[in-house]
Amino acid sequence: MPDLIAYTDGACSGNPGPGGWGVLLRAMDGERVIKERDICGGEADTTNNRMELLAAINALNALDRASPITIVTDSQYVKNGVTSWIHGWKRNGWKTAAKKPVKNADLWQQLDTAQARHNVTWEWVKGHAGHPENEHADELARAGMAPFKTKAAGK
């Protein structure tokens, strides 16, 4: 079975504002790329954090069977949230340690469900630092945002 890697990114024009998410999904055989797939989408009125979460959710939901996958994100919010903070939120009924509702709980719950089907390894890379796959995911996120940016400008 090939190694699966998803490079994810989110973008927002204004925060909140029109936003997009992008995923570069790759199947690898060692160092050799076997197959690549680009996925993107967006929303008219959203935040950067929501788009980062949707990128990861859509990467996992794009897989048609349970799989080991590495998700590479430039979002500390997503990586720390899903590998650390989410456990306490679930124990506390989706409340923070300060007893406040978790922001974006709807998407955190979707991500929790999506990752439960897979064996996920999470990696963080610095964004906008010349990492080719992260830059590609950023381009996809901007492409996903583009139709909503045009609509927002036309108002």
Short mmCIF file of the C-alpha atoms (twelve columns), coordinates in Angstrom:
data_MODEL
# 
_entry.id   MODEL 
# 
loop_
_atom_site.group_PDB 
_atom_site.id 
_atom_site.type_symbol 
_atom_site.label_atom_id 
_atom_site.label_alt_id 
_atom_site.label_comp_id 
_atom_site.label_asym_id 
_atom_site.label_seq_id 
_atom_site.Cartn_x 
_atom_site.Cartn_y 
_atom_site.Cartn_z 
_atom_site.pdbx_PDB_model_num 
ATOM 1   C CA . MET A 1   0.000   0.000  0.000  1 
ATOM 2   C CA . PRO A 2   1.436   3.427  -0.903 1 
ATOM 3   C CA . ASP A 3   2.171   6.075  1.689  1 
ATOM 4   C CA . LEU A 4   -0.468  8.819  1.704  1 
ATOM 5   C CA . ILE A 5   0.437   12.419 2.475  1 
ATOM 6   C CA . ALA A 6   -1.935  15.368 2.507  1 
ATOM 7   C CA . TYR A 7   -0.570  18.908 2.479  1 
ATOM 8   C CA . THR A 8   -3.309  21.226 3.728  1 
ATOM 9   C CA . ASP A 9   -3.790  24.971 3.956  1 
ATOM 10  C CA . GLY A 10  -6.455  27.578 4.557  1 
ATOM 11  C CA . ALA A 11  -6.668  31.202 3.446  1 
ATOM 12  C CA . CYS A 12  -8.920  34.113 4.230  1 
ATOM 13  C CA . SER A 13  -9.232  37.619 2.793  1 
ATOM 14  C CA . GLY A 14  -10.062 39.537 5.917  1 
ATOM 15  C CA . ASN A 15  -10.662 37.515 9.043  1 
ATOM 16  C CA . PRO A 16  -13.627 37.022 8.842  1 
ATOM 17  C CA . GLY A 17  -14.174 37.314 5.123  1 
ATOM 18  C CA . PRO A 18  -14.143 35.178 1.994  1 
ATOM 19  C CA . GLY A 19  -11.975 32.124 2.524  1 
ATOM 20  C CA . GLY A 20  -10.689 28.981 0.916  1 
ATOM 21  C CA . TRP A 21  -9.057  25.679 1.766  1 
ATOM 22  C CA . GLY A 22  -6.715  23.524 -0.287 1 
ATOM 23  C CA . VAL A 23  -5.344  19.990 -0.186 1 
ATOM 24  C CA . LEU A 24  -2.547  18.398 -2.162 1 
ATOM 25  C CA . LEU A 25  -3.129  14.660 -1.702 1 
ATOM 26  C CA . ARG A 26  -0.241  12.397 -2.682 1 
ATOM 27  C CA . ALA A 27  0.287   8.668  -2.875 1 
ATOM 28  C CA . MET A 28  3.980   7.822  -2.575 1 
ATOM 29  C CA . ASP A 29  6.109   4.753  -3.182 1 
ATOM 30  C CA . GLY A 30  9.185   5.678  -1.209 1 
ATOM 31  C CA . GLU A 31  10.408  8.916  -2.809 1 
ATOM 32  C CA . ARG A 32  8.357   8.422  -5.977 1 
ATOM 33  C CA . VAL A 33  4.993   10.129 -6.438 1 
ATOM 34  C CA . ILE A 34  2.499   7.547  -7.745 1 
ATOM 35  C CA . LYS A 35  -0.581  9.759  -7.856 1 
ATOM 36  C CA . GLU A 36  -1.556  13.330 -6.975 1 
ATOM 37  C CA . ARG A 37  -4.918  14.965 -6.454 1 
ATOM 38  C CA . ASP A 38  -5.752  18.630 -5.841 1 
ATOM 39  C CA . ILE A 39  -8.879  19.483 -3.837 1 
ATOM 40  C CA . CYS A 40  -10.141 22.928 -2.895 1 
ATOM 41  C CA . GLY A 41  -13.212 24.820 -1.829 1 
ATOM 42  C CA . GLY A 42  -14.275 27.912 0.010  1 
ATOM 43  C CA . GLU A 43  -16.935 29.959 1.738  1 
ATOM 44  C CA . ALA A 44  -18.186 33.525 1.464  1 
ATOM 45  C CA . ASP A 45  -17.891 34.502 5.128  1 
ATOM 46  C CA . THR A 46  -15.477 32.556 7.277  1 
ATOM 47  C CA . THR A 47  -12.186 32.677 9.193  1 
ATOM 48  C CA . ASN A 48  -8.690  31.439 8.514  1 
ATOM 49  C CA . ASN A 49  -8.925  28.869 11.328 1 
ATOM 50  C CA . ARG A 50  -12.158 27.430 9.916  1 
ATOM 51  C CA . MET A 51  -10.515 27.075 6.495  1 
ATOM 52  C CA . GLU A 52  -7.467  25.338 8.020  1 
ATOM 53  C CA . LEU A 53  -9.814  22.882 9.746  1 
ATOM 54  C CA . LEU A 54  -11.859 22.292 6.586  1 
ATOM 55  C CA . ALA A 55  -8.689  21.521 4.635  1 
ATOM 56  C CA . ALA A 56  -7.808  18.730 7.067  1 
ATOM 57  C CA . ILE A 57  -11.400 17.437 7.196  1 
ATOM 58  C CA . ASN A 58  -11.658 17.336 3.401  1 
ATOM 59  C CA . ALA A 59  -8.279  15.619 3.085  1 
ATOM 60  C CA . LEU A 60  -9.457  12.798 5.354  1 
ATOM 61  C CA . ASN A 61  -12.926 12.582 3.813  1 
ATOM 62  C CA . ALA A 62  -11.397 12.279 0.323  1 
ATOM 63  C CA . LEU A 63  -10.125 8.805  1.220  1 
ATOM 64  C CA . ASP A 64  -12.572 6.061  0.302  1 
ATOM 65  C CA . ARG A 65  -11.229 3.551  2.820  1 
ATOM 66  C CA . ALA A 66  -9.497  3.547  6.185  1 
ATOM 67  C CA . SER A 67  -5.849  4.403  5.565  1 
ATOM 68  C CA . PRO A 68  -2.642  5.445  7.267  1 
ATOM 69  C CA . ILE A 69  -2.006  9.062  6.262  1 
ATOM 70  C CA . THR A 70  0.307   11.903 7.191  1 
ATOM 71  C CA . ILE A 71  -1.279  15.334 7.235  1 
ATOM 72  C CA . VAL A 72  1.155   18.214 6.873  1 
ATOM 73  C CA . THR A 73  -0.251  21.562 7.994  1 
ATOM 74  C CA . ASP A 74  1.198   25.008 8.591  1 
ATOM 75  C CA . SER A 75  -1.444  25.616 11.264 1 
ATOM 76  C CA . GLN A 76  -0.314  25.200 14.864 1 
ATOM 77  C CA . TYR A 77  -3.998  25.688 15.755 1 
ATOM 78  C CA . VAL A 78  -4.987  22.541 13.829 1 
ATOM 79  C CA . LYS A 79  -1.994  20.422 14.819 1 
ATOM 80  C CA . ASN A 80  -2.068  21.296 18.525 1 
ATOM 81  C CA . GLY A 81  -5.851  21.190 18.633 1 
ATOM 82  C CA . VAL A 82  -6.187  17.718 17.146 1 
ATOM 83  C CA . THR A 83  -3.181  16.129 18.885 1 
ATOM 84  C CA . SER A 84  -3.532  17.716 22.317 1 
ATOM 85  C CA . TRP A 85  -6.354  20.123 23.178 1 
ATOM 86  C CA . ILE A 86  -9.225  18.067 21.733 1 
ATOM 87  C CA . HIS A 87  -8.941  15.405 24.440 1 
ATOM 88  C CA . GLY A 88  -9.712  17.919 27.205 1 
ATOM 89  C CA . TRP A 89  -12.454 19.578 25.153 1 
ATOM 90  C CA . LYS A 90  -14.211 16.249 24.695 1 
ATOM 91  C CA . ARG A 91  -13.899 15.439 28.413 1 
ATOM 92  C CA . ASN A 92  -15.289 18.890 29.275 1 
ATOM 93  C CA . GLY A 93  -18.289 18.687 26.922 1 
ATOM 94  C CA . TRP A 94  -16.635 20.880 24.255 1 
ATOM 95  C CA . LYS A 95  -15.700 23.562 26.758 1 
ATOM 96  C CA . THR A 96  -12.230 25.053 27.235 1 
ATOM 97  C CA . ALA A 97  -10.321 24.836 30.509 1 
ATOM 98  C CA . ALA A 98  -11.834 28.273 31.238 1 
ATOM 99  C CA . LYS A 99  -15.330 26.681 30.833 1 
ATOM 100 C CA . LYS A 100 -16.047 28.659 27.650 1 
ATOM 101 C CA . PRO A 101 -17.416 27.024 24.485 1 
ATOM 102 C CA . VAL A 102 -14.700 25.773 22.129 1 
ATOM 103 C CA . LYS A 103 -14.482 27.976 19.038 1 
ATOM 104 C CA . ASN A 104 -15.266 26.062 15.838 1 
ATOM 105 C CA . ALA A 105 -16.543 23.088 17.857 1 
ATOM 106 C CA . ASP A 106 -18.647 21.964 14.870 1 
ATOM 107 C CA . LEU A 107 -15.523 21.565 12.736 1 
ATOM 108 C CA . TRP A 108 -13.416 20.065 15.543 1 
ATOM 109 C CA . GLN A 109 -16.124 17.409 15.950 1 
ATOM 110 C CA . GLN A 110 -16.098 16.733 12.190 1 
ATOM 111 C CA . LEU A 111 -12.310 16.451 12.231 1 
ATOM 112 C CA . ASP A 112 -12.431 14.109 15.228 1 
ATOM 113 C CA . THR A 113 -14.904 11.851 13.398 1 
ATOM 114 C CA . ALA A 114 -12.935 11.978 10.127 1 
ATOM 115 C CA . GLN A 115 -9.616  11.113 11.734 1 
ATOM 116 C CA . ALA A 116 -11.124 8.258  13.776 1 
ATOM 117 C CA . ARG A 117 -11.492 6.268  10.520 1 
ATOM 118 C CA . HIS A 118 -7.780  6.547  9.715  1 
ATOM 119 C CA . ASN A 119 -4.338  6.159  11.257 1 
ATOM 120 C CA . VAL A 120 -3.264  9.819  11.108 1 
ATOM 121 C CA . THR A 121 0.182   11.262 11.724 1 
ATOM 122 C CA . TRP A 122 0.206   15.057 12.071 1 
ATOM 123 C CA . GLU A 123 3.176   17.185 11.012 1 
ATOM 124 C CA . TRP A 124 3.684   20.932 11.118 1 
ATOM 125 C CA . VAL A 125 5.689   22.996 8.624  1 
ATOM 126 C CA . LYS A 126 6.356   26.702 8.685  1 
ATOM 127 C CA . GLY A 127 4.009   28.447 6.254  1 
ATOM 128 C CA . HIS A 128 5.221   30.747 3.463  1 
ATOM 129 C CA . ALA A 129 8.750   29.458 3.932  1 
ATOM 130 C CA . GLY A 130 9.347   27.977 0.488  1 
ATOM 131 C CA . HIS A 131 8.091   24.450 1.249  1 
ATOM 132 C CA . PRO A 132 6.904   23.479 -2.282 1 
ATOM 133 C CA . GLU A 133 3.963   21.297 -1.252 1 
ATOM 134 C CA . ASN A 134 2.784   23.787 1.368  1 
ATOM 135 C CA . GLU A 135 3.016   26.570 -1.213 1 
ATOM 136 C CA . HIS A 136 0.934   24.434 -3.595 1 
ATOM 137 C CA . ALA A 137 -1.702  23.870 -0.890 1 
ATOM 138 C CA . ASP A 138 -1.734  27.652 -0.324 1 
ATOM 139 C CA . GLU A 139 -2.338  28.220 -4.059 1 
ATOM 140 C CA . LEU A 140 -5.224  25.742 -3.924 1 
ATOM 141 C CA . ALA A 141 -6.698  27.520 -0.889 1 
ATOM 142 C CA . ARG A 142 -6.524  30.840 -2.740 1 
ATOM 143 C CA . ALA A 143 -8.171  29.206 -5.778 1 
ATOM 144 C CA . GLY A 144 -10.940 27.914 -3.495 1 
ATOM 145 C CA . MET A 145 -11.422 31.415 -2.112 1 
ATOM 146 C CA . ALA A 146 -11.400 33.186 -5.512 1 
ATOM 147 C CA . PRO A 147 -15.098 32.805 -6.449 1 
ATOM 148 C CA . PHE A 148 -16.164 34.113 -3.047 1 
ATOM 149 C CA . LYS A 149 -13.744 37.030 -3.189 1 
ATOM 150 C CA . THR A 150 -15.231 38.078 -6.541 1 
ATOM 151 C CA . LYS A 151 -18.771 37.927 -5.092 1 
ATOM 152 C CA . ALA A 152 -17.704 39.948 -2.022 1 
ATOM 153 C CA . ALA A 153 -16.117 42.618 -4.241 1 
ATOM 154 C CA . GLY A 154 -19.297 42.832 -6.331 1 
ATOM 155 C CA . LYS A 155 -21.504 43.765 -3.360 1 
# 
